[in-house]
Amino acid sequence: MLNFDETRFLNIQQGAVALAPRIDAAISAAIAAGAENLFFLGTGGVAYLMEPAIQLLQRNSGFPVFRDYPAELLVSGNRNLTARSIVIMPSLSGTTKESVAMLNQLKQIGAQVITLIGHADTPLGLGGNPALVNFAADDTSSESFYIQALLVALSVMKARAEIDDYDAVLAEMQGLPQALLATKRGFEPKADDFARIIARADYHMFTAAGNMWPATNYYATCILEEMQWIRTRPVHAADFFHGPLELIDKSVSLILLRGEDEAGALADRVASFAPQYTDHFTVLDTADFVPEATSPRLRALLSPAFMATILERLSAHLEVMRNHPLVTRRYYKRVAY
């Protein structure tokens, strides 16, 4: 595979899965001690990677779950954020400015802060209780964070007796790194073709539904806009027919990312409409590349991780095709803002 280290990738994803006992112990202890709610407080792209887990909890658990922006909380506060809150704070670098500032405020509040980070000797690495470290880099972090966030959600439901297949899901997840790698291998022959679809235009509309929507929003904004300077318009499939459809004409590129959860009908509605009005409609479906042996349950829960591992291959070809390395920035962490 182009510019890809299989051993490094497997080690990182195995590291994420291996955090399951520590995540479960921390969540179980907090709920047993009287925790009343759960906050996911990520900054930037990593916050998107928490959203499928948030959605899972909101729809399958009675435990109150909140997602907020640390930068906004610092100025607004939230009456639900108390000493009886569990806070999940992800950060690949462990140094994200807004999150570090929020961590200091959380300590004053007395909330239990569980940090999910890539580097231990950092403010967030030293400030978590516990700090759960799994080294990753930009090209491997999405899958890792999707896995960790899912483990948090599953542990919450386990602690509240709201899930009956926790052990079965965890058992199958032991083989997840290899399944992700097989997915990459299956997509690699098509990666160049899909990269050409992205490269041929400087504007694309992206849409998706269910737990694939955060993955779509993440890729459009944090990869294509930030790392490739390609303009995008991400829109949820449920909102597509309430305004954005009027932007479609024969020349507009519309890309649908489809997962394998219960929201497929919303994606299918877009797929029925779009080919009539644009000559540039593309569907990328995890079902076409995930190994057949992967259970429907795991496919549904981790569609965003499987899509992320596919899109990483697309990006690897895109940066070469456009002669624009993914690490190139004009402003991000380069100028004062």
Rosetta silent file (secondary structure, phi, psi, omega in degrees, C-alpha in Angstrom):
SEQUENCE: MLNFDETRFLNIQQGAVALAPRIDAAISAAIAAGAENLFFLGTGGVAYLMEPAIQLLQRNSGFPVFRDYPAELLVSGNRNLTARSIVIMPSLSGTTKESVAMLNQLKQIGAQVITLIGHADTPLGLGGNPALVNFAADDTSSESFYIQALLVALSVMKARAEIDDYDAVLAEMQGLPQALLATKRGFEPKADDFARIIARADYHMFTAAGNMWPATNYYATCILEEMQWIRTRPVHAADFFHGPLELIDKSVSLILLRGEDEAGALADRVASFAPQYTDHFTVLDTADFVPEATSPRLRALLSPAFMATILERLSAHLEVMRNHPLVTRRYYKRVAY
SCORE:     score description
SCORE:     0.000 S_00000001
   1 L     0.000  145.459 -175.752    0.000    0.000    0.000 S_00000001
   2 L   -62.521  123.920  173.815    1.163    3.517   -0.844 S_00000001
   3 L    46.921   55.563 -174.934    3.150    5.204    1.954 S_00000001
   4 L  -141.152  134.359  179.707    1.818    2.918    4.650 S_00000001
   5 L  -108.692  102.909 -175.275    3.399    1.095    7.599 S_00000001
   6 H   -63.943  -42.576 -177.634    1.239   -1.936    8.432 S_00000001
   7 H   -62.707  -44.382  178.795    3.048   -2.836   11.655 S_00000001
   8 H   -61.545  -43.661 -179.673    2.742    0.677   13.035 S_00000001
   9 H   -61.466  -48.202 -179.070   -0.942    0.800   12.150 S_00000001
  10 H   -61.725  -41.277 -179.846   -1.715   -2.534   13.807 S_00000001
  11 H   -61.388  -39.991 -178.404    0.179   -1.586   16.965 S_00000001
  12 H   -69.135  -44.935 -178.921   -1.801    1.631   17.327 S_00000001
  13 H   -71.216  -34.708  174.140   -5.208    0.044   16.815 S_00000001
  14 H   -64.002  -36.069  176.988   -4.311   -2.871   19.090 S_00000001
  15 H   -63.569  -37.974  178.174   -3.314   -0.293   21.688 S_00000001
  16 H   -65.861  -47.042  179.593   -6.743    1.330   21.445 S_00000001
  17 H   -61.648  -36.806 -176.928   -8.579   -1.992   21.870 S_00000001
  18 L   -67.772  -12.993  177.450   -6.294   -2.884   24.792 S_00000001
  19 L   -76.262   -7.685 -174.679   -7.576    0.127   26.739 S_00000001
  20 H   -51.357  -49.647 -178.329  -10.941   -1.619   27.232 S_00000001
  21 H   -62.601  -38.188 -179.251  -10.288   -2.920   30.795 S_00000001
  22 H   -71.636  -38.803  176.202   -8.995    0.446   32.025 S_00000001
  23 H   -63.316  -46.410 -178.754  -11.856    2.357   30.424 S_00000001
  24 H   -62.978  -40.962  179.883  -14.384   -0.067   31.874 S_00000001
  25 H   -63.922  -43.128 -178.262  -12.836    0.098   35.343 S_00000001
  26 H   -67.669  -44.350 -179.430  -12.849    3.905   35.374 S_00000001
  27 H   -66.913  -45.674 -178.547  -16.412    4.239   34.072 S_00000001
  28 H   -60.882  -43.733 -179.643  -17.795    1.504   36.323 S_00000001
  29 H   -65.016  -40.411 -178.840  -16.180    2.986   39.426 S_00000001
  30 H   -66.296  -43.020  179.775  -17.434    6.488   38.643 S_00000001
  31 H   -68.263  -39.182  177.639  -21.018    5.360   38.077 S_00000001
  32 H   -63.914  -29.559 -179.122  -20.934    3.194   41.201 S_00000001
  33 L   -83.688   -0.879  174.648  -19.706    6.234   43.151 S_00000001
  34 L   107.405   16.970  176.697  -22.761    8.258   42.081 S_00000001
  35 L   -57.046  140.957 -174.358  -21.840    9.989   38.834 S_00000001
  36 L  -107.683  -18.831  179.382  -24.904   11.685   37.393 S_00000001
  37 E  -161.276  174.997 -176.882  -23.917   12.468   33.801 S_00000001
  38 E  -133.363  130.024  175.880  -21.211   12.242   31.170 S_00000001
  39 E  -114.055  133.166  168.699  -19.595   15.042   29.178 S_00000001
  40 E  -102.909  115.598 -175.979  -17.520   14.593   26.018 S_00000001
  41 L  -123.427   82.042  175.344  -15.297   17.657   25.769 S_00000001
  42 L  -105.041  157.890  177.937  -13.046   17.487   22.742 S_00000001
  43 L  -116.293  132.271  177.012  -11.605   20.391   20.783 S_00000001
  44 L    73.261 -145.869 -173.076  -11.470   20.475   17.002 S_00000001
  45 H   -59.421  -35.787 -177.290  -11.484   17.333   14.911 S_00000001
  46 H   -63.925  -23.355  176.669  -11.187   14.902   17.801 S_00000001
  47 H   -66.241  -37.335  175.695  -14.571   16.116   19.047 S_00000001
  48 H   -60.349  -36.456 -175.494  -16.161   14.787   15.833 S_00000001
  49 H   -70.470  -15.761  176.016  -14.590   11.405   16.544 S_00000001
  50 H   -85.637  -19.144 -168.521  -16.490   11.175   19.835 S_00000001
  51 H   -65.059  -35.579  175.762  -19.893   11.832   18.264 S_00000001
  52 H   -60.385  -36.750  177.370  -20.817    8.289   17.168 S_00000001
  53 H   -68.532  -37.492  177.050  -20.391    7.162   20.786 S_00000001
  54 H   -62.846  -45.388  178.777  -22.467   10.100   21.994 S_00000001
  55 H   -60.681  -43.393  179.184  -25.194    9.175   19.546 S_00000001
  56 H   -58.474  -44.358 -179.859  -25.091    5.540   20.676 S_00000001
  57 H   -69.187  -43.026 -178.429  -25.569    6.557   24.299 S_00000001
  58 H   -61.350  -28.845 -175.843  -28.279    9.103   23.602 S_00000001
  59 H  -100.077  -10.957 -175.069  -30.324    6.489   21.763 S_00000001
  60 H  -131.541    0.297 -178.350  -29.623    3.432   23.903 S_00000001
  61 L  -133.286  150.387  174.902  -28.930    4.621   27.443 S_00000001
  62 L   -90.379    2.038 -179.029  -30.806    6.540   30.094 S_00000001
  63 L   -79.769  125.519 -177.731  -27.566    8.103   31.362 S_00000001
  64 L   -62.635  130.281 -177.024  -27.492   11.841   30.557 S_00000001
  65 E  -128.580  135.130 -179.510  -24.815   12.626   27.977 S_00000001
  66 E  -127.437  145.952  171.673  -23.587   16.044   26.839 S_00000001
  67 E  -125.124  125.273 -178.214  -21.261   17.196   24.078 S_00000001
  68 L  -142.624  169.030  178.652  -19.945   20.728   24.354 S_00000001
  69 L   -94.693  120.735  177.243  -17.120   22.972   23.190 S_00000001
  70 H   -53.000  -42.953 -178.601  -14.433   23.589   25.836 S_00000001
  71 H   -59.683  -37.197 -179.846  -13.776   27.060   24.422 S_00000001
  72 H   -78.141  -38.897  177.923  -17.444   27.975   24.834 S_00000001
  73 H   -59.653  -33.471 -179.420  -17.823   26.336   28.226 S_00000001
  74 H   -61.256  -27.619 -179.052  -14.975   28.472   29.506 S_00000001
  75 H  -105.905  -19.638 -175.929  -17.075   31.573   28.941 S_00000001
  76 H  -108.376  -32.632 -172.754  -20.608   30.217   29.397 S_00000001
  77 L    71.309  173.751  177.490  -20.450   27.392   31.936 S_00000001
  78 L  -154.983  120.340 -174.216  -23.051   24.626   32.160 S_00000001
  79 L   -64.394  -18.103  178.637  -25.144   23.961   35.251 S_00000001
  80 L   -81.500  -14.048 -179.010  -25.072   20.232   34.471 S_00000001
  81 L   -88.900  104.521 -172.319  -21.287   20.109   34.738 S_00000001
  82 L  -134.915 -175.890  176.579  -20.665   19.361   38.407 S_00000001
  83 L   -65.995  -12.644  177.428  -18.530   17.332   40.768 S_00000001
  84 L  -100.751   18.919  177.358  -20.776   14.392   39.894 S_00000001
  85 E   -98.732  143.570  166.719  -19.906   14.562   36.195 S_00000001
  86 E   -98.245  131.041 -179.999  -17.625   12.223   34.288 S_00000001
  87 E  -118.054  124.045  173.151  -15.705   14.128   31.627 S_00000001
  88 E   -98.715  118.145 -177.634  -14.104   12.431   28.631 S_00000001
  89 E  -122.749  101.791  179.246  -11.434   14.726   27.204 S_00000001
  90 E   -91.281  146.092  174.846   -9.661   13.467   24.062 S_00000001
  91 E  -165.726  121.166  179.883   -6.600   15.092   22.549 S_00000001
  92 L   -64.228  -46.092 -177.104   -3.993   13.526   20.302 S_00000001
  93 L   -76.462  -30.897 -173.557   -1.294   16.017   21.262 S_00000001
  94 L    79.616    4.659 -175.601   -2.299   16.364   24.916 S_00000001
  95 L  -125.254    6.706 -175.494   -1.559   20.075   24.620 S_00000001
  96 L   -52.518  123.296 -170.246   -4.671   21.518   22.942 S_00000001
  97 H   -54.058  -51.916 -176.551   -4.941   25.068   24.287 S_00000001
  98 H   -66.457  -36.539 -179.247   -8.686   25.196   24.930 S_00000001
  99 H   -70.173  -38.195  177.612   -8.766   21.726   26.456 S_00000001
 100 H   -63.262  -42.336  177.696   -5.882   22.487   28.820 S_00000001
 101 H   -63.293  -40.001  178.707   -7.694   25.613   30.006 S_00000001
 102 H   -66.424  -37.051  178.592  -10.888   23.582   30.465 S_00000001
 103 H   -58.575  -42.515  179.481   -8.992   20.938   32.431 S_00000001
 104 H   -62.631  -38.407  178.133   -7.952   23.553   34.990 S_00000001
 105 H   -70.108  -37.880  179.246  -11.574   24.631   35.408 S_00000001
 106 H   -63.575  -34.495  177.257  -12.756   21.031   35.722 S_00000001
 107 H   -64.274  -37.386  177.480  -10.337   20.494   38.573 S_00000001
 108 H   -67.860  -37.717  178.639  -11.940   23.422   40.390 S_00000001
 109 H   -68.486  -35.958 -179.291  -15.388   21.974   39.753 S_00000001
 110 L    96.936   11.097  178.242  -14.285   18.562   41.006 S_00000001
 111 L   -69.244  153.446  174.047  -15.472   16.514   38.024 S_00000001
 112 E   -83.888  122.804 -176.398  -13.720   13.256   37.237 S_00000001
 113 E  -109.360  118.756  174.701  -11.710   13.785   34.064 S_00000001
 114 E  -105.272  114.899 -179.753  -10.708   10.812   31.924 S_00000001
 115 E   -97.540  139.467  175.004   -8.268   11.908   29.236 S_00000001
 116 E  -114.749  109.437 -167.938   -7.750    9.967   26.001 S_00000001
 117 E  -138.329  165.089  178.781   -4.425   11.095   24.611 S_00000001
 118 L  -100.547  -11.698 -176.136   -1.546   10.212   22.338 S_00000001
 119 L  -141.205  126.810 -172.025    1.296   11.542   24.500 S_00000001
 120 L   -75.104  -44.200 -172.672    1.748   11.009   28.229 S_00000001
 121 L   -85.935   64.023 -177.257    4.139   13.791   29.225 S_00000001
 122 L  -141.985  167.367  179.171    1.731   16.611   28.404 S_00000001
 123 H   -55.707  -44.084  179.940   -0.764   18.721   30.376 S_00000001
 124 H   -76.674  -27.267  176.025   -3.671   16.432   29.513 S_00000001
 125 H   -69.777  -34.294 -179.743   -1.508   13.369   29.945 S_00000001
 126 H   -88.699  -14.764 -172.762   -0.559   14.433   33.439 S_00000001
 127 H  -101.813   -5.619 -178.618   -3.991   15.796   34.333 S_00000001
 128 L   -80.333  154.998  177.942   -6.329   12.884   33.666 S_00000001
 129 L  -139.316   78.115    4.112   -7.793   10.656   36.350 S_00000001
 130 L   -90.475  168.075  169.317   -7.016    8.343   34.721 S_00000001
 131 E   -99.980  118.877 -176.858   -5.004    9.449   31.701 S_00000001
 132 E  -105.056  113.629 -170.854   -5.312    6.749   29.051 S_00000001
 133 E  -105.822  128.843  169.870   -2.452    6.928   26.576 S_00000001
 134 L  -141.833  104.807 -178.247   -2.327    5.363   23.138 S_00000001
 135 L   -56.764  138.817  173.757    0.280    6.833   20.842 S_00000001
 136 L  -155.969  165.863  172.700   -0.976    7.657   17.362 S_00000001
 137 L  -119.845  174.567 -174.433   -0.238   10.038   14.518 S_00000001
 138 H   -53.596  -38.143 -174.115   -2.630   11.992   12.332 S_00000001
 139 H   -80.140   -5.461 -179.194   -2.973    9.191    9.788 S_00000001
 140 H  -126.233   -1.264 -170.923   -3.858    6.563   12.419 S_00000001
 141 H   -79.119  -30.024 -175.420   -5.652    8.538   15.110 S_00000001
 142 H   -60.300  -51.582  179.784   -9.215    8.515   13.771 S_00000001
 143 H   -59.039  -43.223 -178.988   -9.698    4.752   14.111 S_00000001
 144 H   -58.908  -45.468 -178.536   -8.022    4.804   17.515 S_00000001
 145 H   -72.920  -35.273  174.187  -10.324    7.505   18.878 S_00000001
 146 H   -59.742  -42.612  179.746  -13.453    5.936   17.384 S_00000001
 147 H   -63.370  -48.261 -177.484  -12.524    2.707   19.171 S_00000001
 148 H   -63.452  -41.945  179.491  -11.829    4.401   22.487 S_00000001
 149 H   -64.112  -41.459  177.215  -15.037    6.435   22.395 S_00000001
 150 H   -61.149  -41.094  179.252  -17.061    3.314   21.622 S_00000001
 151 H   -61.541  -37.209  175.475  -15.443    1.547   24.574 S_00000001
 152 H   -61.207  -49.143 -178.055  -16.551    4.411   26.825 S_00000001
 153 H   -62.093  -44.876  179.666  -20.137    4.136   25.580 S_00000001
 154 H   -62.332  -37.826 -179.726  -20.233    0.357   25.934 S_00000001
 155 H   -68.384  -36.920  175.984  -18.865    0.587   29.469 S_00000001
 156 H   -60.903  -47.893 -179.141  -21.527    3.090   30.476 S_00000001
 157 H   -67.128  -34.609  176.281  -24.260    0.780   29.225 S_00000001
 158 H   -63.350  -46.479 -178.150  -22.621   -2.210   30.865 S_00000001
 159 H   -62.759  -26.494 -178.102  -22.455   -0.431   34.233 S_00000001
 160 L  -102.703   10.129  179.912  -26.160    0.405   33.940 S_00000001
 161 L    56.140   43.240 -179.744  -27.214   -3.061   32.697 S_00000001
 162 L  -110.094    8.841  179.709  -28.337   -1.551   29.381 S_00000001
 163 L  -142.243  139.586 -177.599  -26.408   -3.915   27.110 S_00000001
 164 L  -114.013    3.284  179.835  -26.476   -7.703   26.941 S_00000001
 165 L  -128.822   28.775 -179.179  -23.620   -8.425   24.520 S_00000001
 166 H   -54.564  -50.648 -176.851  -20.740   -6.398   25.962 S_00000001
 167 H   -62.943  -38.536  179.939  -18.465   -9.434   26.302 S_00000001
 168 H   -66.529  -41.971  178.554  -19.273  -10.654   22.793 S_00000001
 169 H   -63.972  -44.833  179.834  -18.546   -7.251   21.257 S_00000001
 170 H   -63.453  -37.553  178.998  -15.264   -6.961   23.171 S_00000001
 171 H   -63.397  -44.350  179.741  -14.255  -10.443   22.107 S_00000001
 172 H   -68.156  -31.192 -179.584  -14.809   -9.636   18.440 S_00000001
 173 H   -66.038  -17.173  176.413  -12.966   -6.340   18.793 S_00000001
 174 L   -61.544  -29.190  177.280   -9.767   -8.249   19.529 S_00000001
 175 L   -94.363    4.553 -176.491   -9.647   -8.954   15.805 S_00000001
 176 H   -61.295  -43.836  179.510  -10.642   -5.424   14.811 S_00000001
 177 H   -55.141  -42.163  178.316   -7.132   -4.177   13.948 S_00000001
 178 H   -67.342  -35.753  177.707   -6.735   -6.979   11.410 S_00000001
 179 H   -66.296  -38.295  176.318  -10.232   -6.281   10.034 S_00000001
 180 H   -64.718  -42.001  178.843   -9.334   -2.620    9.583 S_00000001
 181 H   -63.749  -41.738  177.844   -6.125   -3.592    7.823 S_00000001
 182 H   -63.129  -35.855  177.287   -8.025   -5.966    5.528 S_00000001
 183 H   -63.461  -43.055  176.614  -10.440   -3.127    4.741 S_00000001
 184 H   -59.138  -47.476 -178.954   -7.526   -0.914    3.719 S_00000001
 185 H   -61.143  -38.960  179.791   -6.138   -3.629    1.504 S_00000001
 186 H   -66.754  -32.029 -178.278   -9.510   -4.147   -0.134 S_00000001
 187 H   -85.953  -26.273 -172.458   -9.886   -0.447   -0.918 S_00000001
 188 H   -48.739  -43.145  179.865   -6.302    0.229   -2.028 S_00000001
 189 H   -63.520  -20.525 -179.240   -6.866   -0.761   -5.693 S_00000001
 190 H  -101.653   -7.103 -173.303   -9.688    1.768   -5.899 S_00000001
 191 H   -60.590  -40.715 -178.864   -8.043    4.521   -3.839 S_00000001
 192 H   -64.474  -40.163  179.043   -6.470    6.261   -6.815 S_00000001
 193 H   -64.129  -43.811  179.046   -9.774    6.412   -8.689 S_00000001
 194 H   -68.214  -34.960  177.612  -11.599    7.918   -5.724 S_00000001
 195 H   -63.129  -35.857  178.904   -8.744   10.373   -5.149 S_00000001
 196 H   -65.889  -31.716  176.527   -9.162   11.582   -8.747 S_00000001
 197 H   -63.247  -42.130  178.444  -12.815   12.324   -8.023 S_00000001
 198 H   -69.660  -42.121 -172.955  -11.733   14.611   -5.188 S_00000001
 199 H   -70.273  -23.311 -172.364   -8.838   16.131   -7.117 S_00000001
 200 L   -76.936   -9.254 -179.373  -10.847   17.074  -10.212 S_00000001
 201 L  -140.550  155.738  179.742  -12.835   19.823   -8.449 S_00000001
 202 L  -102.743   11.641  177.091  -12.182   22.437   -5.781 S_00000001
 203 E  -149.235  132.222  178.562  -15.672   22.141   -4.249 S_00000001
 204 E  -139.743  141.254  167.771  -17.617   19.091   -3.095 S_00000001
 205 E   -93.895  135.107  177.097  -20.837   18.516   -1.196 S_00000001
 206 E  -119.064  141.434  177.237  -20.631   15.652    1.300 S_00000001
 207 E  -145.224  156.633 -179.990  -23.572   13.929    2.942 S_00000001
 208 E  -171.301  174.087  178.512  -24.284   11.004    5.262 S_00000001
 209 L  -141.845  171.562  177.695  -26.603    9.900    8.044 S_00000001
 210 L    60.984 -146.619 -177.937  -26.482    8.034   11.343 S_00000001
 211 L   -75.067   -3.492  174.245  -23.094    7.440   12.882 S_00000001
 212 H   -80.709  -18.633 -178.187  -21.486    8.039    9.486 S_00000001
 213 H   -62.042  -47.490  178.054  -22.403   11.718    9.620 S_00000001
 214 H   -60.160  -36.998  178.646  -19.667   12.718   12.107 S_00000001
 215 H   -64.015  -36.583  179.605  -17.114   10.801   10.043 S_00000001
 216 H   -69.936  -45.489  178.069  -18.252   12.672    6.941 S_00000001
 217 H   -60.714  -42.033  179.150  -18.146   16.052    8.637 S_00000001
 218 H   -61.554  -49.011 -175.464  -14.678   15.239    9.985 S_00000001
 219 H   -65.766  -41.919 -178.721  -13.263   14.215    6.626 S_00000001
 220 H   -63.433  -43.306 -173.381  -14.711   17.167    4.759 S_00000001
 221 H   -91.011  -46.429 -172.179  -13.520   19.780    7.231 S_00000001
 222 H   -85.923  -20.194  177.571  -10.469   18.385    9.020 S_00000001
 223 H  -105.690  -61.927 -174.058   -8.883   16.592    6.089 S_00000001
 224 H   -68.905  -43.034  179.935  -10.021   18.130    2.813 S_00000001
 225 H   -76.166  -52.316 -175.705  -10.372   21.717    4.035 S_00000001
 226 H   -71.147  -44.332 -170.022   -7.565   21.841    6.585 S_00000001
 227 H   -98.016  -14.973  179.478   -5.056   19.488    4.973 S_00000001
 228 H  -126.633   -5.832  178.085   -5.845   19.891    1.269 S_00000001
 229 L    58.188   36.550  176.130   -7.436   23.368    1.068 S_00000001
 230 L  -103.935  127.506 -177.476  -10.391   21.971   -0.871 S_00000001
 231 E   -73.500  137.630  179.885  -13.716   23.669   -0.191 S_00000001
 232 E  -134.764  162.979  174.400  -16.515   21.419    1.017 S_00000001
 233 E  -133.176   85.945  176.575  -20.150   21.629    2.069 S_00000001
 234 E   -76.380  134.071 -179.838  -20.903   18.818    4.546 S_00000001
 235 E  -144.101  135.058  177.505  -24.635   18.361    5.185 S_00000001
 236 E   -64.310  141.583 -178.376  -26.549   15.698    7.100 S_00000001
 237 H   -59.350  -28.887  177.772  -28.732   13.559    4.828 S_00000001
 238 H   -70.567  -22.526  178.680  -31.770   14.506    6.926 S_00000001
 239 H   -97.324  -10.692 -173.198  -31.095   18.166    6.103 S_00000001
 240 H   -57.005  -38.490 -176.560  -30.170   17.649    2.460 S_00000001
 241 L   -89.190   14.513  179.266  -33.745   18.120    1.247 S_00000001
 242 L  -124.667   55.660  177.679  -34.225   21.276    3.303 S_00000001
 243 L   128.876  -63.061 -173.442  -32.069   23.734    1.382 S_00000001
 244 H   -60.518  -26.846 -179.688  -28.836   22.137    0.136 S_00000001
 245 H   -58.422  -26.030 -178.864  -30.534   20.210   -2.685 S_00000001
 246 H   -71.581  -11.163  176.459  -30.982   23.534   -4.489 S_00000001
 247 H   -84.991  -10.192 -176.899  -27.208   23.770   -4.901 S_00000001
 248 L   -78.011  129.319  166.908  -27.141   20.621   -7.021 S_00000001
 249 L  -144.090 -175.037 -172.563  -26.698   20.929  -10.775 S_00000001
 250 L   -60.717  -23.921 -173.950  -24.982   18.848  -13.438 S_00000001
 251 L   -97.388   -8.259 -173.225  -21.532   20.156  -12.517 S_00000001
 252 L   -86.390  131.285  176.601  -21.655   19.841   -8.714 S_00000001
 253 E   -82.758  122.861  176.076  -19.847   16.960   -7.038 S_00000001
 254 E  -120.156  124.698 -176.944  -21.955   15.247   -4.377 S_00000001
 255 E  -119.244  122.150 -179.687  -20.309   12.499   -2.334 S_00000001
 256 E  -105.743  122.983  174.205  -22.352   10.179   -0.141 S_00000001
 257 E  -101.900  123.861 -173.190  -20.610    8.182    2.571 S_00000001
 258 E  -117.723  130.679  176.459  -22.735    5.213    3.611 S_00000001
 259 L  -104.751 -159.491 -174.272  -22.360    3.107    6.743 S_00000001
 260 L  -129.471   30.341  173.745  -24.146    0.042    8.033 S_00000001
 261 L   -94.965 -167.248 -172.535  -26.269    1.288   10.909 S_00000001
 262 L   -75.639   -2.761 -175.343  -30.037    1.794   10.921 S_00000001
 263 L   -90.218   12.462 -176.880  -29.847    5.145    9.075 S_00000001
 264 H   -56.804  -32.203 -177.846  -29.350    3.603    5.631 S_00000001
 265 H   -63.260  -32.876  178.881  -32.775    4.707    4.411 S_00000001
 266 H   -69.083  -39.466  176.575  -31.769    8.375    4.731 S_00000001
 267 H   -65.460  -40.809 -178.589  -28.672    7.771    2.631 S_00000001
 268 H   -64.115  -32.119  179.092  -30.728    5.850    0.084 S_00000001
 269 H   -63.272  -42.828  176.635  -33.120    8.778   -0.299 S_00000001
 270 H   -64.749  -41.834 -178.025  -30.231   11.007   -1.394 S_00000001
 271 H   -64.056  -28.205  177.536  -28.928    8.249   -3.657 S_00000001
 272 H   -76.452  -30.967 -176.396  -32.302    8.045   -5.421 S_00000001
 273 H   -83.502  -48.591 -164.733  -32.447   11.783   -6.009 S_00000001
 274 H   -59.258  -44.929 -175.200  -28.922   12.840   -6.900 S_00000001
 275 H   -61.150  -18.337  178.812  -28.177   10.950  -10.160 S_00000001
 276 H   -74.014  -20.985 -168.564  -31.107   12.689  -11.845 S_00000001
 277 L  -126.035   -9.161  174.740  -29.582   16.132  -11.341 S_00000001
 278 L  -135.509  146.296  175.711  -25.788   15.835  -11.214 S_00000001
 279 L   -91.288    5.043 -175.240  -23.278   14.019  -13.362 S_00000001
 280 E  -130.592   61.255  177.872  -20.881   13.859  -10.435 S_00000001
 281 E  -107.588  128.625 -176.032  -22.490   11.707   -7.778 S_00000001
 282 E  -128.531  136.044  175.544  -20.240    9.321   -5.840 S_00000001
 283 E  -118.125  130.228  172.993  -21.079    6.727   -3.199 S_00000001
 284 E  -120.870  115.190 -170.285  -18.497    5.243   -0.868 S_00000001
 285 E  -120.016  125.801  179.744  -20.003    2.391    1.164 S_00000001
 286 H   -60.545  -29.640 -177.979  -18.227    0.497    3.941 S_00000001
 287 H   -59.647  -21.862 -178.529  -20.219   -2.626    3.024 S_00000001
 288 H   -80.431  -12.378 -171.068  -18.146   -2.909   -0.157 S_00000001
 289 L  -131.580  -20.275 -179.722  -14.831   -3.222    1.672 S_00000001
 290 L   -71.459  137.417 -179.231  -15.267   -4.519    5.241 S_00000001
 291 L   -54.720  139.263 -177.002  -14.373   -8.229    5.540 S_00000001
 292 L   -60.534  -28.175 -177.803  -17.424  -10.481    5.255 S_00000001
 293 L   -70.890  -14.581  179.437  -16.530  -12.255    8.501 S_00000001
 294 L   -70.346  129.922 -174.985  -17.140   -9.039   10.470 S_00000001
 295 L   -66.760  152.648  175.315  -20.472   -9.309   12.280 S_00000001
 296 H   -56.462  -35.473 -179.807  -23.371   -6.976   11.434 S_00000001
 297 H   -62.301  -48.178 -178.743  -23.227   -5.716   15.036 S_00000001
 298 H   -70.786  -35.761  175.733  -19.593   -4.627   14.803 S_00000001
 299 H   -57.995  -44.892 -178.413  -20.096   -3.234   11.314 S_00000001
 300 H   -67.132  -45.794 -177.251  -22.908   -1.028   12.615 S_00000001
 301 H   -65.508  -36.193 -171.541  -21.082    0.101   15.748 S_00000001
 302 L  -117.790   24.822  173.722  -17.814    0.882   13.990 S_00000001
 303 H   -51.737  -40.881  179.693  -18.852    2.002   10.515 S_00000001
 304 H   -62.893  -37.055  178.891  -17.098    5.344   11.158 S_00000001
 305 H   -68.295  -41.024  177.717  -13.807    3.592   11.986 S_00000001
 306 H   -65.044  -38.834  177.419  -14.030    1.431    8.882 S_00000001
 307 H   -66.790  -40.610  179.043  -14.790    4.509    6.779 S_00000001
 308 H   -59.911  -39.394 -178.223  -11.881    6.379    8.374 S_00000001
 309 H   -71.768  -29.471  172.463   -9.506    3.574    7.479 S_00000001
 310 H   -69.337  -47.602 -175.431  -10.785    3.668    3.882 S_00000001
 311 H   -67.269  -27.095  175.917  -10.493    7.439    3.635 S_00000001
 312 H   -61.559  -39.149  177.812   -6.919    7.380    4.934 S_00000001
 313 H   -66.581  -41.015  176.613   -5.994    5.389    1.829 S_00000001
 314 H   -59.043  -45.867 -178.221   -7.835    7.890   -0.366 S_00000001
 315 H   -64.160  -36.720  179.505   -5.941   10.751    1.312 S_00000001
 316 H   -61.173  -38.122  177.099   -2.590    9.016    0.872 S_00000001
 317 H   -76.896  -36.179 -177.325   -3.156    8.964   -2.882 S_00000001
 318 H   -64.223  -42.315 -177.150   -4.701   12.430   -2.967 S_00000001
 319 H   -65.834  -33.694  177.140   -1.737   14.192   -1.373 S_00000001
 320 H   -72.650  -44.359 -178.262    0.623   12.640   -3.935 S_00000001
 321 H   -60.132  -39.416 -177.185   -1.727   13.327   -6.827 S_00000001
 322 L   -94.999   -1.532 -176.630   -2.086   16.990   -5.868 S_00000001
 323 L    52.887   45.169 -177.634    1.516   17.397   -4.683 S_00000001
 324 L  -136.749   90.781 -178.218    0.090   18.757   -1.448 S_00000001
 325 L   -56.580  144.987 -178.359    1.338   16.891    1.660 S_00000001
 326 L   -64.053  -18.513 -178.911   -1.249   16.442    4.378 S_00000001
 327 L   -87.410   -4.492 -177.894    1.058   18.177    6.864 S_00000001
 328 L   -74.065  129.882  178.487    1.129   21.429    4.869 S_00000001
 329 L  -135.923  150.771  170.001   -0.601   24.334    6.625 S_00000001
 330 L   -92.821  -43.906 -169.967   -0.889   28.083    6.082 S_00000001
 331 L  -122.916  -37.882 -171.790   -2.204   29.064    9.499 S_00000001
 332 L   -58.475  116.474 -178.746   -2.935   26.077   11.759 S_00000001
 333 L    57.431   22.931  179.128   -0.350   26.139   14.582 S_00000001
 334 L  -118.932  -26.654  178.318    1.775   28.419   12.410 S_00000001
 335 L  -130.020  166.472  178.412    0.477   31.896   13.217 S_00000001
 336 L   -75.904  133.696  176.023   -1.102   33.507   16.239 S_00000001
 337 L  -157.949    0.000    0.000   -4.886   33.214   16.454 S_00000001
